[in-house]
Amino acid sequence: MQTEGASRKMVSTEPAHDQESPSQDLWVNLDPGMVCRDQSLQELHGYWESKKRGRKFPSRRDIDPAEIVPHLANVILIDVFHDPLRLRYRLLGTRITDVMRRNSTGKFYDEIYEPELLEAIYRSFRWMFQNGQPLRTHGESFYPDRKFYTYEALNLPLSTDGETIDMVFGGLVFHPKLPPGDQTGPDWH
């Protein structure tokens, strides 16, 4: 979530359930309650749950793209490296790259995001690692097309050994939003 010109960024660890009107200062809101507003994210969460099969986390090999075809345009797959923590986009769906107007597949987060936003994002992932639970995040962002969006992301942990989260599977959806102070109405063509 590139935030050109953003002067303040924060992370809220309080569950925030209203994606349509989060504080303009909160770019990465954590929702441990997993209240997904987007139906496709609810479906991905159900799919992930079905792949656990009594385990704490499914593994990457449990995720079959042929089983989630309607969701592929919004799917994310993130490689996790520990000590030091680094995240790398393994896969970004086409709808995500269209909004971002860049394909960051194969890039590390620290190659893309400015340090303050990077730390906010890392805090959300640290929460997931420490709690061993999936996490929904949401907030506001704007991209090179200068359009503002609300976003909702679902981060679902994967593990090769059943204990250590070494990959994150999930979804990321964007919804157009008026820029702060803009009363003229959106032009999202």
Number of C-alpha atoms within 10 A of each C-alpha: 19 14 19 12 7 12 7 12 15 17 19 17 15 11 15 21 19 13 20 15 12 17 14 14 15 18 26 27 26 27 21 19 13 20 18 21 13 15 9 18 25 16 15 20 20 11 14 22 16 12 17 15 10 9 12 15 25 25 22 17 10 13 15 10 11 8 10 15 10 11 18 18 18 20 26 23 22 25 18 21 13 10 5 6 10 13 22 19 19 18 18 22 18 17 17 20 15 11 19 17 13 12 16 18 16 14 15 17 18 14 11 12 15 14 12 12 21 15 16 19 22 16 17 22 22 13 16 21 16 8 11 16 16 24 23 27 29 26 26 27 24 22 16 13 9 11 16 21 21 20 22 22 23 26 26 26 28 30 19 14 11 14 13 15 23 20 22 25 24 25 28 24 20 21 13 17 21 16 18 8 6 9 8 8 9 13 9 9 3
